[in-house]
Amino acid sequence: MRWIKKTIIDIIISLLIVGMLIVDTQVLNYFILIYTPVMLLLKILTYKHSIKPLIMRKKSITAPDWFYHLLYGINIFVLLICNWWITSIQWILIWGISWYTKRNNQLPSSTTCG
């Protein structure tokens, strides 16, 4: 459970998105509207330039994959409930790019036989 400390930002963001469903405040809405495209841009840059994320460079304890899938799924579900279609699509892209980048970084570097 030491990986929870490494994912505190992701947990806070998910709580803010869920909080948006409960409490409708302009500050929270603007935060999500600014954070989401920035996060998407960072994910695209990571994918496009084959940059290994900082968490993957270090051989440290990381959260299990199911945890990120759960957080991204909750974020998308709540955004869809709130009719935030564009932001939902951005989170779907963040989820997909994260999965694809992690998958590619886990594959062996050499795919040739022999």
C-alpha positions in Angstrom: 0.0 0.0 0.0 3.0 2.3 -0.1 2.1 3.1 -3.7 -0.8 5.3 -2.4 1.7 8.0 -1.5 2.9 8.0 -5.1 -0.6 8.5 -6.5 -1.9 11.3 -4.1 -2.2 13.8 -7.0 -4.3 11.4 -9.0 -6.5 10.7 -6.1 -7.0 14.4 -5.3 -7.9 15.2 -9.0 -10.5 12.4 -9.0 -11.9 13.7 -5.7 -12.2 17.2 -7.2 -14.0 15.8 -10.3 -16.4 13.9 -8.0 -16.7 17.0 -5.9 -17.8 18.9 -9.0 -20.8 16.5 -9.1 -21.8 17.4 -5.6 -20.8 21.1 -5.3 -21.1 23.3 -8.4 -18.5 26.0 -8.0 -16.8 28.1 -10.7 -13.4 27.7 -9.2 -13.6 23.9 -9.3 -15.0 24.0 -12.9 -12.2 26.3 -14.1 -9.6 24.1 -12.4 -10.9 21.0 -14.2 -11.2 22.9 -17.5 -7.5 24.0 -17.2 -6.0 20.9 -15.7 -7.5 18.4 -18.2 -6.1 19.9 -21.4 -2.7 20.4 -19.8 -2.7 16.7 -18.7 -3.7 15.7 -22.2 -0.9 17.7 -23.7 1.6 16.1 -21.4 0.3 12.6 -22.3 0.5 13.4 -26.0 4.1 14.7 -25.6 5.1 11.6 -23.7 3.6 9.4 -26.4 4.9 11.4 -29.4 8.4 11.8 -28.2 8.7 8.3 -26.5 9.6 10.0 -23.3 9.4 7.6 -20.4 7.4 9.1 -17.6 9.4 9.9 -14.5 7.6 7.2 -12.5 8.8 4.6 -15.1 12.4 5.8 -15.1 13.0 4.9 -11.4 12.7 1.4 -10.2 10.3 2.3 -7.4 7.0 1.1 -6.2 4.2 2.1 -8.5 0.4 1.8 -8.3 -1.2 -1.3 -9.9 -2.7 -0.8 -13.3 -6.2 -1.5 -12.0 -5.9 1.6 -9.8 -5.4 4.0 -12.6 -8.1 2.3 -14.7 -10.5 2.7 -11.7 -9.6 6.4 -11.3 -9.8 7.2 -15.1 -13.1 5.3 -15.3 -14.6 7.2 -12.3 -13.4 10.5 -13.8 -15.0 9.8 -17.2 -18.2 8.5 -15.6 -18.7 11.6 -13.5 -17.9 13.9 -16.4 -20.4 12.2 -18.5 -23.0 12.5 -15.8 -22.3 16.2 -15.6 -22.7 16.5 -19.5 -19.1 17.6 -19.9 -18.7 15.9 -23.2 -15.5 17.5 -24.4 -13.7 17.1 -21.1 -15.0 13.4 -21.0 -13.4 12.9 -24.5 -10.2 14.4 -23.2 -10.1 12.0 -20.3 -10.8 9.1 -22.6 -7.8 10.2 -24.6 -5.7 10.6 -21.5 -6.7 7.1 -20.4 -6.0 5.6 -23.8 -2.6 7.3 -24.3 -1.6 6.3 -20.7 -2.4 2.7 -21.4 -0.7 2.6 -24.8 2.5 4.4 -23.5 2.7 2.1 -20.5 2.1 -1.0 -22.7 4.9 0.0 -25.1 7.3 0.8 -22.3 6.8 -2.7 -20.9 7.5 -4.5 -24.1 11.0 -5.9 -24.6 13.2 -3.4 -26.5 14.3 -6.0 -29.0 11.6 -7.9 -30.9 14.0 -9.9 -33.2 14.5 -13.6 -32.7 17.8 -15.3 -32.4 
